Each structure stands twice: as structure tokens, then as C-alpha cells.
Amino acid sequence: MYFRMPPLFELDNYEQCMGSEDGVFCVVAVDVITEPDNDVTNIIKKYSLNKQKQYNHSSLERGICVTSSCKGNNISNLNMEDLNIVLSECINETIYNEYKVKTQVSRIYYCHNSKRQVDVDVDIGDWIFAVIILIIFFRISKLERVYLKRAKGSKIKKFSRLRRDQVCISCSCGLRIINKIIDFFIKFGK
């Protein structure tokens, strides 16, 4: 009886789908349409009544490779409403052929496209944050120099007697080191 119902969750292979040139992978919620004369929907309804012990099988989750599972439809340049219709038809056909129940897509969680490029948006808040951090670094460097000049007679005096090219202890030297590390990874990371 249990195996006559469609599984709660079913996922197509995401990596294989995204590996194709025009791959589109969607994760959706699917509702089973109740039909009074359908044995399977009656089983689902009866089974799902006991919510404390059993899952609700009238609501299914599917991860579907649209390009391989819905081959008869042209999915390029579809808006969300049209994509919802295409997914509903495709998933309904797939589930109906195997379990003899009708379904309807109730929600599209997300869709990924293999052609999608990830763009990083840098806005004014990011620039302000970067400038504030730089100001803080340079202020700390200045305070460090002032502190070393005032520290006559203390243990820190040994460092203040060293020339600048012998020991680099200021914050600006730290920035130079960080810059060199970033340059290294940019040059040899490719």
C-alpha cells in the first residue's frame, strides 16, 4: 500500500544537469490533486491523516532537471509563470505515468541555469566600509609611532632605536605584506 504512493522527495542529478550546455535545474513543491474515484489518492488521504506518526504524502518535493525531463518543451527565455506551467505539465505527466495520480506545482523554490554567471555587486556601502578600514589601519599606524616615541626608557625603547628598514612594525608594513600575499595569489592562482 505504501509503495503505491509517489515518494515525498525525488531529485534528479544536479551536477549532470548543470554539466550540460543549456542545463536548467529547479526545485519545486508539488501538490497531489485529490480525486474521489482514484485508489492512490484515497490511500494518500487516509495515510496522511495521522500527522503525528506519518508524513503528509499529498505534498511532494521535486528537484528536476528541466532540460532532460521536459524535453518536449522549449524552456529558453520563459518567465516564472510560463515555467510554472511547463513544470506542472512535465511533473504531472511523469508522476501520472508511474503512480496514476494528478499533480500541480504549488511553488518553485528556485531554478539554476548552467549559463548563469555569478556577479559580485559592489555598492556604495562596500566602498564606505573599505575606506573606513583603511582609515583605521593608518590611524593605528600613526598611534604606534607616537607611542614608540613616548616610550623612552621602557622595554619598547629597543625597538624604537632600530632603523625603519631593519624592523617593520607599523600597520602600514602589515598592509604591504597583505598586498604582496594578494598579488602572489592573483599571479599564481590562475
C-alpha positions in Angstrom: 0.0 0.0 0.0 2.8 2.5 1.0 4.7 1.9 -2.2 1.7 2.8 -4.4 2.2 6.4 -3.3 4.7 8.7 -5.0 7.8 9.3 -2.9 7.9 12.5 -0.8 11.3 13.6 -2.2 12.9 12.9 -5.5 15.9 14.6 -7.0 17.5 14.4 -10.5 21.3 14.5 -10.7 22.2 18.2 -10.2 25.8 18.0 -11.4 24.9 16.1 -14.6 22.1 18.6 -15.3 24.4 21.7 -14.8 27.1 20.0 -16.8 25.1 20.2 -20.0 25.4 23.4 -22.0 21.8 24.5 -21.5 21.0 22.9 -18.2 18.2 24.2 -16.0 17.5 22.6 -12.6 14.5 23.5 -10.5 13.4 22.6 -7.0 9.6 22.7 -6.6 6.8 21.8 -4.3 4.1 19.6 -5.9 0.6 19.0 -4.6 -1.3 15.8 -5.3 -4.8 16.6 -6.7 -7.4 14.6 -4.8 -9.8 12.6 -6.9 -12.6 10.7 -5.2 -12.6 7.7 -7.5 -8.7 7.3 -7.5 -7.4 4.5 -5.2 -4.0 6.0 -4.8 -5.3 9.5 -3.8 -7.6 7.7 -1.3 -4.6 5.9 0.1 -2.6 9.2 0.3 -5.5 10.9 2.0 -6.0 8.1 4.5 -2.3 7.7 5.2 -1.7 11.5 5.6 -4.4 11.9 8.3 -2.2 10.7 11.1 0.2 13.7 11.0 1.9 12.9 14.3 3.2 9.5 13.1 3.3 9.8 9.3 4.3 12.3 6.7 1.8 14.2 4.5 2.1 12.5 1.2 -0.2 14.9 -0.6 2.7 17.5 -0.7 5.8 16.4 -2.6 9.2 17.9 -3.2 11.0 17.5 -6.5 14.4 18.6 -7.9 14.1 18.3 -11.6 16.5 18.7 -14.5 14.1 20.6 -16.7 16.2 20.2 -19.9 16.3 16.4 -19.7 12.9 15.6 -18.0 10.8 18.1 -20.0 12.4 17.6 -23.5 9.2 18.4 -25.4 9.1 22.0 -24.2 11.2 24.9 -25.2 12.4 26.4 -21.9 14.7 29.1 -23.0 13.5 32.7 -22.1 10.5 31.6 -20.1 9.1 33.8 -17.4 8.2 32.3 -14.0 4.6 31.9 -14.8 5.3 30.0 -18.1 8.0 28.0 -16.3 5.4 27.0 -13.6 3.0 25.8 -16.4 5.8 23.8 -18.1 7.0 22.2 -14.9 3.4 21.4 -13.8 2.7 19.6 -17.1 6.1 17.8 -17.1 5.9 16.6 -13.4 2.2 15.7 -13.7 3.0 13.5 -16.7 5.9 11.8 -15.0 4.1 11.1 -11.8 0.8 10.1 -13.5 2.6 7.6 -15.8 4.1 5.8 -12.8 1.5 6.3 -9.9 -1.7 7.3 -11.7 -2.3 10.5 -9.7 -2.5 14.0 -11.0 -0.3 16.8 -9.5 0.1 20.5 -9.7 3.2 22.6 -8.9 2.4 24.8 -6.0 5.7 26.6 -5.5 9.0 27.0 -7.4 11.7 27.3 -4.7 14.5 28.1 -7.2 15.9 27.4 -10.6 19.5 27.3 -11.6 20.8 27.8 -15.1 24.2 26.4 -16.2 24.7 29.6 -18.3 24.2 31.9 -15.2 27.3 33.9 -14.3 27.8 34.9 -10.7 28.3 38.7 -10.5 29.5 40.4 -7.4 27.7 43.7 -6.9 29.9 46.3 -5.2 27.7 49.1 -3.9 28.5 52.3 -2.0 28.3 50.6 1.3 31.1 48.3 0.4 33.3 51.3 -0.7 32.5 53.1 2.6 33.4 50.1 4.6 36.8 49.7 2.7 37.6 53.4 3.3 36.8 53.2 7.0 39.0 50.1 7.4 41.9 51.8 5.6 41.5 54.9 7.8 41.5 52.7 10.9 44.7 50.9 9.7 46.5 54.2 9.1 45.4 55.7 12.4 46.7 52.7 14.3 50.0 53.0 12.4 50.2 56.7 13.5 49.3 55.9 17.1 52.0 53.2 17.1 54.7 55.6 16.0 53.6 58.2 18.6 53.6 55.5 21.3 57.1 54.4 20.4 58.4 58.0 20.6 57.0 58.4 24.1 58.2 55.0 25.3 61.7 56.2 26.3 63.3 54.1 29.0 61.0 51.2 28.6 61.5 47.8 27.0 59.9 49.1 23.8 62.8 51.6 23.5 64.9 48.9 22.0 62.6 48.7 19.0 62.5 52.5 18.6 66.3 52.7 18.3 66.2 50.3 15.3 66.0 51.9 11.9 62.8 51.7 9.9 64.4 49.4 7.2 65.7 46.9 9.9 62.3 46.2 11.5 58.9 46.9 10.1 56.5 47.1 13.0 54.0 49.6 11.8 50.5 48.8 10.5 51.4 50.2 7.0 54.1 47.4 6.8 51.3 44.9 7.5 49.3 46.4 4.7 52.3 46.0 2.4 52.7 42.3 3.4 49.0 41.7 2.9 49.2 43.3 -0.6 52.2 41.1 -1.5 50.3 38.0 -0.4 47.2 39.0 -2.5 49.5 39.8 -5.5 51.1 36.3 -5.1 47.7 34.5 -5.2 46.5 36.6 -8.1 49.6 35.9 -10.2 50.0 32.2 -9.4 46.3 31.3 -8.6 45.3 31.2 -12.3 
